[in-house]
Amino acid sequence: MELGIKVAAASVDSVESVAKLREGLYVGFPIWGELDALAVSADTGAPYQAGDRPFLHGTGWLLNPDGNISQSLYSTGPIGRLTASDIIRKVMFEEKMAAG
């Protein structure tokens, strides 16, 4: 079954760090680096950790084909991330609901 799901990722880490991470993951989707953590937080509501090493906490969005957020997940700890199976179930559910 083809669901047409596209994946992208981004990080506040340096472009160099993101490139090393991407090489180790062997993924075929884009990963951007050097996001402005404070700006992303202000624009999206993603949890921001201030201090000596500011960063964004785990944040995930599922966008519908129109580019609007269909599902979001914000986590301030090591658990609570969107998984591939979560996304597949949500997409299949939305397709089922749209079909009536």
N, CA, C and O atoms as a GROMACS GRO file, in nm:
protein
  400
    1MET      N    1   0.085  -0.118   0.000
    1MET     CA    2   0.000   0.000   0.000
    1MET      C    3   0.090   0.124   0.000
    1MET      O    4   0.179   0.137   0.084
    2GLU      N    5   0.065   0.213  -0.094
    2GLU     CA    6   0.140   0.338  -0.104
    2GLU      C    7   0.061   0.448  -0.035
    2GLU      O    8  -0.053   0.476  -0.072
    3LEU      N    9   0.122   0.511   0.066
    3LEU     CA   10   0.054   0.616   0.140
    3LEU      C   11   0.100   0.755   0.102
    3LEU      O   12   0.037   0.853   0.142
    4GLY      N   13   0.207   0.768   0.026
    4GLY     CA   14   0.255   0.899  -0.018
    4GLY      C   15   0.312   0.986   0.093
    4GLY      O   16   0.308   1.108   0.084
    5ILE      N   17   0.364   0.924   0.197
    5ILE     CA   18   0.420   0.998   0.311
    5ILE      C   19   0.561   1.045   0.277
    5ILE      O   20   0.642   0.967   0.228
    6LYS      N   21   0.589   1.171   0.304
    6LYS     CA   22   0.723   1.227   0.287
    6LYS      C   23   0.776   1.265   0.424
    6LYS      O   24   0.701   1.308   0.512
    7VAL      N   25   0.906   1.249   0.443
    7VAL     CA   26   0.969   1.275   0.573
    7VAL      C   27   1.076   1.382   0.557
    7VAL      O   28   1.148   1.384   0.457
    8ALA      N   29   1.086   1.469   0.655
    8ALA     CA   30   1.194   1.568   0.663
    8ALA      C   31   1.225   1.590   0.810
    8ALA      O   32   1.139   1.568   0.896
    9ALA      N   33   1.345   1.632   0.839
    9ALA     CA   34   1.385   1.656   0.977
    9ALA      C   35   1.469   1.783   0.983
    9ALA      O   36   1.523   1.828   0.881
   10ALA      N   37   1.479   1.840   1.102
   10ALA     CA   38   1.559   1.961   1.120
   10ALA      C   39   1.615   1.960   1.262
   10ALA      O   40   1.562   1.894   1.352
   11SER      N   41   1.722   2.035   1.280
   11SER     CA   42   1.791   2.039   1.408
   11SER      C   43   1.849   2.178   1.431
   11SER      O   44   1.875   2.252   1.337
   12VAL      N   45   1.870   2.211   1.557
   12VAL     CA   46   1.941   2.334   1.592
   12VAL      C   47   2.092   2.310   1.589
   12VAL      O   48   2.169   2.406   1.599
   13ASP      N   49   2.134   2.185   1.575
   13ASP     CA   50   2.277   2.153   1.570
   13ASP      C   51   2.340   2.209   1.442
   13ASP      O   52   2.269   2.245   1.347
   14SER      N   53   2.472   2.215   1.441
   14SER     CA   54   2.544   2.268   1.324
   14SER      C   55   2.521   2.180   1.201
   14SER      O   56   2.487   2.062   1.213
   15VAL      N   57   2.539   2.238   1.086
   15VAL     CA   58   2.525   2.164   0.960
   15VAL      C   59   2.622   2.045   0.960
   15VAL      O   60   2.587   1.937   0.913
   16GLU      N   61   2.741   2.066   1.011
   16GLU     CA   62   2.841   1.958   1.015
   16GLU      C   63   2.793   1.843   1.104
   16GLU      O   64   2.805   1.726   1.066
   17SER      N   65   2.741   1.874   1.222
   17SER     CA   66   2.690   1.771   1.313
   17SER      C   67   2.574   1.695   1.251
   17SER      O   68   2.565   1.573   1.264
   18VAL      N   69   2.486   1.768   1.185
   18VAL     CA   70   2.371   1.705   1.121
   18VAL      C   71   2.417   1.613   1.008
   18VAL      O   72   2.361   1.505   0.989
   19ALA      N   73   2.517   1.655   0.932
   19ALA     CA   74   2.569   1.572   0.823
   19ALA      C   75   2.626   1.442   0.878
   19ALA      O   76   2.603   1.335   0.820
   20LYS      N   77   2.700   1.448   0.988
   20LYS     CA   78   2.755   1.327   1.049
   20LYS      C   79   2.644   1.235   1.099
   20LYS      O   80   2.649   1.114   1.080
   21LEU      N   81   2.543   1.294   1.162
   21LEU     CA   82   2.430   1.216   1.210
   21LEU      C   83   2.359   1.147   1.094
   21LEU      O   84   2.328   1.029   1.101
   22ARG      N   85   2.335   1.222   0.987
   22ARG     CA   86   2.264   1.168   0.871
   22ARG      C   87   2.340   1.051   0.810
   22ARG      O   88   2.279   0.952   0.771
   23GLU      N   89   2.472   1.063   0.800
   23GLU     CA   90   2.554   0.954   0.746
   23GLU      C   91   2.536   0.827   0.827
   23GLU      O   92   2.527   0.718   0.770
   24GLY      N   93   2.532   0.839   0.958
   24GLY     CA   94   2.517   0.724   1.045
   24GLY      C   95   2.379   0.663   1.044
   24GLY      O   96   2.362   0.546   1.080
   25LEU      N   97   2.280   0.740   1.004
   25LEU     CA   98   2.142   0.691   1.004
   25LEU      C   99   2.103   0.621   0.874
   25LEU      O  100   2.010   0.540   0.872
   26TYR      N  101   2.172   0.653   0.766
   26TYR     CA  102   2.140   0.595   0.634
   26TYR      C  103   1.994   0.621   0.596
   26TYR      O  104   1.922   0.529   0.559
   27VAL      N  105   1.952   0.746   0.604
   27VAL     CA  106   1.815   0.783   0.570
   27VAL      C  107   1.813   0.855   0.435
   27VAL      O  108   1.911   0.917   0.394
   28GLY      N  109   1.700   0.846   0.368
   28GLY     CA  110   1.687   0.909   0.238
   28GLY      C  111   1.612   1.040   0.239
   28GLY      O  112   1.580   1.094   0.133
   29PHE      N  113   1.583   1.093   0.358
   29PHE     CA  114   1.509   1.219   0.365
   29PHE      C  115   1.602   1.332   0.406
   29PHE      O  116   1.707   1.308   0.466
   30PRO      N  117   1.563   1.456   0.374
   30PRO     CA  118   1.648   1.570   0.410
   30PRO      C  119   1.647   1.598   0.560
   30PRO      O  120   1.546   1.579   0.628
   31ILE      N  121   1.762   1.642   0.611
   31ILE     CA  122   1.774   1.689   0.749
   31ILE      C  123   1.847   1.823   0.744
   31ILE      O  124   1.962   1.830   0.700
   32TRP      N  125   1.780   1.927   0.788
   32TRP     CA  126   1.839   2.060   0.788
   32TRP      C  127   1.900   2.090   0.925
   32TRP      O  128   1.856   2.036   1.026
   33GLY      N  129   2.001   2.174   0.927
   33GLY     CA  130   2.066   2.211   1.052
   33GLY      C  131   2.064   2.361   1.075
   33GLY      O  132   2.022   2.439   0.990
   34GLU      N  133   2.112   2.398   1.192
   34GLU     CA  134   2.128   2.537   1.233
   34GLU      C  135   1.997   2.616   1.240
   34GLU      O  136   1.994   2.734   1.207
   35LEU      N  137   1.889   2.549   1.283
   35LEU     CA  138   1.765   2.623   1.305
   35LEU      C  139   1.784   2.715   1.425
   35LEU      O  140   1.862   2.686   1.515
   36ASP      N  141   1.714   2.824   1.425
   36ASP     CA  142   1.713   2.917   1.537
   36ASP      C  143   1.610   2.865   1.638
   36ASP      O  144   1.490   2.882   1.618
   37ALA      N  145   1.656   2.803   1.746
   37ALA     CA  146   1.568   2.738   1.842
   37ALA      C  147   1.463   2.833   1.898
   37ALA      O  148   1.346   2.796   1.909
   38LEU      N  149   1.503   2.952   1.934
   38LEU     CA  150   1.409   3.048   1.992
   38LEU      C  151   1.302   3.090   1.891
   38LEU      O  152   1.185   3.103   1.926
   39ALA      N  153   1.342   3.111   1.767
   39ALA     CA  154   1.247   3.150   1.662
   39ALA      C  155   1.149   3.036   1.632
   39ALA      O  156   1.029   3.060   1.617
   40VAL      N  157   1.199   2.914   1.624
   40VAL     CA  158   1.111   2.800   1.598
   40VAL      C  159   1.011   2.784   1.713
   40VAL      O  160   0.893   2.759   1.690
   41SER      N  161   1.059   2.799   1.835
   41SER     CA  162   0.970   2.791   1.951
   41SER      C  163   0.863   2.899   1.946
   41SER      O  164   0.745   2.871   1.969
   42ALA      N  165   0.903   3.021   1.916
   42ALA     CA  166   0.807   3.132   1.910
   42ALA      C  167   0.705   3.111   1.800
   42ALA      O  168   0.587   3.143   1.817
   43ASP      N  169   0.748   3.057   1.687
   43ASP     CA  170   0.659   3.038   1.572
   43ASP      C  171   0.566   2.918   1.587
   43ASP      O  172   0.455   2.919   1.534
   44THR      N  173   0.611   2.813   1.660
   44THR     CA  174   0.537   2.688   1.660
   44THR      C  175   0.487   2.642   1.796
   44THR      O  176   0.400   2.555   1.803
   45GLY      N  177   0.540   2.700   1.904
   45GLY     CA  178   0.504   2.652   2.036
   45GLY      C  179   0.589   2.536   2.084
   45GLY      O  180   0.563   2.481   2.191
   46ALA      N  181   0.690   2.498   2.008
   46ALA     CA  182   0.779   2.390   2.049
   46ALA      C  183   0.848   2.428   2.179
   46ALA      O  184   0.891   2.543   2.194
   47PRO      N  185   0.861   2.336   2.274
   47PRO     CA  186   0.925   2.367   2.402
   47PRO      C  187   1.072   2.406   2.384
   47PRO      O  188   1.148   2.336   2.316
   48TYR      N  189   1.110   2.517   2.443
   48TYR     CA  190   1.246   2.571   2.432
   48TYR      C  191   1.313   2.563   2.568
   48TYR      O  192   1.253   2.601   2.669
   49GLN      N  193   1.436   2.515   2.572
   49GLN     CA  194   1.514   2.506   2.695
   49GLN      C  195   1.621   2.614   2.692
   49GLN      O  196   1.713   2.607   2.611
   50ALA      N  197   1.610   2.712   2.777
   50ALA     CA  198   1.710   2.819   2.784
   50ALA      C  199   1.826   2.775   2.871
   50ALA      O  200   1.821   2.669   2.934
   51GLY      N  201   1.931   2.855   2.876
   51GLY     CA  202   2.044   2.826   2.962
   51GLY      C  203   2.175   2.824   2.887
   51GLY      O  204   2.187   2.884   2.780
   52ASP      N  205   2.274   2.755   2.944
   52ASP     CA  206   2.407   2.750   2.883
   52ASP      C  207   2.405   2.685   2.744
   52ASP      O  208   2.482   2.724   2.656
   53ARG      N  209   2.318   2.588   2.727
   53ARG     CA  210   2.309   2.516   2.599
   53ARG      C  211   2.162   2.514   2.556
   53ARG      O  212   2.094   2.413   2.575
   54PRO      N  213   2.112   2.621   2.499
   54PRO     CA  214   1.970   2.627   2.462
   54PRO      C  215   1.937   2.527   2.350
   54PRO      O  216   2.018   2.504   2.260
   55PHE      N  217   1.819   2.470   2.358
   55PHE     CA  218   1.777   2.374   2.255
   55PHE      C  219   1.626   2.361   2.253
   55PHE      O  220   1.557   2.405   2.345
   56LEU      N  221   1.576   2.299   2.148
   56LEU     CA  222   1.435   2.264   2.138
   56LEU      C  223   1.418   2.123   2.191
   56LEU      O  224   1.502   2.036   2.166
   57HIS      N  225   1.311   2.100   2.263
   57HIS     CA  226   1.277   1.963   2.302
   57HIS      C  227   1.216   1.892   2.182
   57HIS      O  228   1.182   1.955   2.082
   58GLY      N  229   1.204   1.760   2.193
   58GLY     CA  230   1.150   1.680   2.083
   58GLY      C  231   1.014   1.731   2.036
   58GLY      O  232   0.921   1.746   2.115
   59THR      N  233   1.005   1.756   1.909
   59THR     CA  234   0.885   1.811   1.850
   59THR      C  235   0.859   1.742   1.717
   59THR      O  236   0.951   1.725   1.637
   60GLY      N  237   0.736   1.703   1.692
   60GLY     CA  238   0.704   1.640   1.565
   60GLY      C  239   0.571   1.689   1.513
   60GLY      O  240   0.477   1.713   1.589
   61TRP      N  241   0.563   1.704   1.382
   61TRP     CA  242   0.439   1.745   1.317
   61TRP      C  243   0.410   1.652   1.200
   61TRP      O  244   0.501   1.613   1.127
   62LEU      N  245   0.285   1.619   1.184
   62LEU     CA  246   0.236   1.550   1.065
   62LEU      C  247   0.153   1.651   0.989
   62LEU      O  248   0.053   1.702   1.041
   63LEU      N  249   0.194   1.680   0.868
   63LEU     CA  250   0.122   1.777   0.785
   63LEU      C  251   0.031   1.704   0.688
   63LEU      O  252   0.067   1.598   0.636
   64ASN      N  253  -0.086   1.761   0.664
   64ASN     CA  254  -0.174   1.703   0.564
   64ASN      C  255  -0.128   1.750   0.426
   64ASN      O  256  -0.038   1.833   0.417
   65PRO      N  257  -0.189   1.699   0.318
   65PRO     CA  258  -0.144   1.738   0.184
   65PRO      C  259  -0.152   1.888   0.156
   65PRO      O  260  -0.082   1.938   0.067
   66ASP      N  261  -0.235   1.961   0.230
   66ASP     CA  262  -0.245   2.107   0.213
   66ASP      C  263  -0.136   2.182   0.289
   66ASP      O  264  -0.125   2.304   0.277
   67GLY      N  265  -0.056   2.110   0.368
   67GLY     CA  266   0.051   2.172   0.445
   67GLY      C  267   0.009   2.217   0.583
   67GLY      O  268   0.087   2.281   0.654
   68ASN      N  269  -0.113   2.185   0.624
   68ASN     CA  270  -0.160   2.220   0.758
   68ASN      C  271  -0.128   2.107   0.856
   68ASN      O  272  -0.122   1.991   0.817
   69ILE      N  273  -0.106   2.142   0.982
   69ILE     CA  274  -0.072   2.042   1.083
   69ILE      C  275  -0.195   1.956   1.113
   69ILE      O  276  -0.300   2.006   1.153
   70SER      N  277  -0.178   1.826   1.093
   70SER     CA  278  -0.282   1.729   1.121
   70SER      C  279  -0.263   1.668   1.260
   70SER      O  280  -0.360   1.633   1.327
   71GLN      N  281  -0.139   1.656   1.302
   71GLN     CA  282  -0.105   1.599   1.432
   71GLN      C  283   0.024   1.663   1.479
   71GLN      O  284   0.116   1.683   1.399
   72SER      N  285   0.033   1.695   1.606
   72SER     CA  286   0.158   1.747   1.660
   72SER      C  287   0.189   1.674   1.790
   72SER      O  288   0.100   1.624   1.858
   73LEU      N  289   0.317   1.670   1.821
   73LEU     CA  290   0.360   1.606   1.944
   73LEU      C  291   0.478   1.684   1.998
   73LEU      O  292   0.577   1.706   1.928
   74TYR      N  293   0.468   1.725   2.123
   74TYR     CA  294   0.576   1.798   2.190
   74TYR      C  295   0.618   1.716   2.311
   74TYR      O  296   0.532   1.670   2.387
   75SER      N  297   0.747   1.697   2.330
   75SER     CA  298   0.795   1.618   2.442
   75SER      C  299   0.909   1.690   2.511
   75SER      O  300   1.000   1.742   2.446
   76THR      N  301   0.905   1.694   2.643
   76THR     CA  302   1.012   1.759   2.719
   76THR      C  303   1.101   1.656   2.788
   76THR      O  304   1.172   1.689   2.882
   77GLY      N  305   1.098   1.534   2.741
   77GLY     CA  306   1.181   1.430   2.798
   77GLY      C  307   1.218   1.326   2.694
   77GLY      O  308   1.192   1.346   2.575
   78PRO      N  309   1.277   1.215   2.736
   78PRO     CA  310   1.327   1.116   2.641
   78PRO      C  311   1.219   1.028   2.577
   78PRO      O  312   1.249   0.953   2.484
   79ILE      N  313   1.094   1.036   2.623
   79ILE     CA  314   0.988   0.958   2.561
   79ILE      C  315   0.888   1.053   2.496
   79ILE      O  316   0.889   1.173   2.523
   80GLY      N  317   0.803   0.998   2.412
   80GLY     CA  318   0.699   1.079   2.350
   80GLY      C  319   0.738   1.135   2.215
   80GLY      O  320   0.732   1.256   2.194
   81ARG      N  321   0.779   1.050   2.125
   81ARG     CA  322   0.814   1.092   1.988
   81ARG      C  323   0.717   1.025   1.890
   81ARG      O  324   0.668   0.915   1.917
   82LEU      N  325   0.690   1.090   1.779
   82LEU     CA  326   0.611   1.027   1.674
   82LEU      C  327   0.694   0.915   1.612
   82LEU      O  328   0.810   0.935   1.578
   83THR      N  329   0.634   0.799   1.599
   83THR     CA  330   0.702   0.686   1.536
   83THR      C  331   0.644   0.662   1.398
   83THR      O  332   0.538   0.715   1.364
   84ALA      N  333   0.713   0.583   1.319
   84ALA     CA  334   0.662   0.551   1.185
   84ALA      C  335   0.525   0.485   1.193
   84ALA      O  336   0.436   0.517   1.114
   85SER      N  337   0.506   0.395   1.288
   85SER     CA  338   0.376   0.328   1.300
   85SER      C  339   0.266   0.426   1.343
   85SER      O  340   0.152   0.413   1.299
   86ASP      N  341   0.300   0.524   1.428
   86ASP     CA  342   0.202   0.628   1.464
   86ASP      C  343   0.156   0.704   1.341
   86ASP      O  344   0.036   0.726   1.322
   87ILE      N  345   0.251   0.742   1.259
   87ILE     CA  346   0.220   0.821   1.139
   87ILE      C  347   0.135   0.739   1.043
   87ILE      O  348   0.035   0.789   0.990
   88ILE      N  349   0.174   0.614   1.020
   88ILE     CA  350   0.098   0.529   0.928
   88ILE      C  351  -0.045   0.511   0.976
   88ILE      O  352  -0.139   0.522   0.898
   89ARG      N  353  -0.062   0.483   1.106
   89ARG     CA  354  -0.198   0.466   1.160
   89ARG      C  355  -0.280   0.594   1.144
   89ARG      O  356  -0.397   0.588   1.107
   90LYS      N  357  -0.219   0.709   1.171
   90LYS     CA  358  -0.291   0.837   1.159
   90LYS      C  359  -0.329   0.865   1.014
   90LYS      O  360  -0.442   0.907   0.987
   91VAL      N  361  -0.238   0.843   0.921
   91VAL     CA  362  -0.266   0.866   0.779
   91VAL      C  363  -0.377   0.773   0.731
   91VAL      O  364  -0.468   0.816   0.661
   92MET      N  365  -0.370   0.647   0.769
   92MET     CA  366  -0.474   0.552   0.729
   92MET      C  367  -0.609   0.589   0.790
   92MET      O  368  -0.712   0.577   0.723
   93PHE      N  369  -0.610   0.635   0.914
   93PHE     CA  370  -0.732   0.680   0.979
   93PHE      C  371  -0.792   0.800   0.905
   93PHE      O  372  -0.912   0.802   0.877
   94GLU      N  373  -0.708   0.899   0.874
   94GLU     CA  374  -0.757   1.017   0.803
   94GLU      C  375  -0.812   0.982   0.665
   94GLU      O  376  -0.914   1.037   0.623
   95GLU      N  377  -0.745   0.891   0.596
   95GLU     CA  378  -0.795   0.847   0.465
   95GLU      C  379  -0.928   0.777   0.478
   95GLU      O  380  -1.018   0.798   0.396
   96LYS      N  381  -0.943   0.693   0.580
   96LYS     CA  382  -1.068   0.622   0.604
   96LYS      C  383  -1.182   0.720   0.635
   96LYS      O  384  -1.293   0.706   0.585
   97MET      N  385  -1.152   0.821   0.717
   97MET     CA  386  -1.253   0.919   0.752
   97MET      C  387  -1.294   1.003   0.630
   97MET      O  388  -1.411   1.037   0.613
   98ALA      N  389  -1.197   1.036   0.546
   98ALA     CA  390  -1.227   1.115   0.426
   98ALA      C  391  -1.312   1.036   0.326
   98ALA      O  392  -1.390   1.094   0.251
   99ALA      N  393  -1.294   0.903   0.326
   99ALA     CA  394  -1.370   0.819   0.233
   99ALA      C  395  -1.515   0.801   0.278
   99ALA      O  396  -1.600   0.757   0.200
  100GLY      N  397  -1.541   0.834   0.403
  100GLY     CA  398  -1.676   0.828   0.455
  100GLY      C  399  -1.707   0.697   0.512
  100GLY      O  400  -1.818   0.675   0.560
   0.00000   0.00000   0.00000
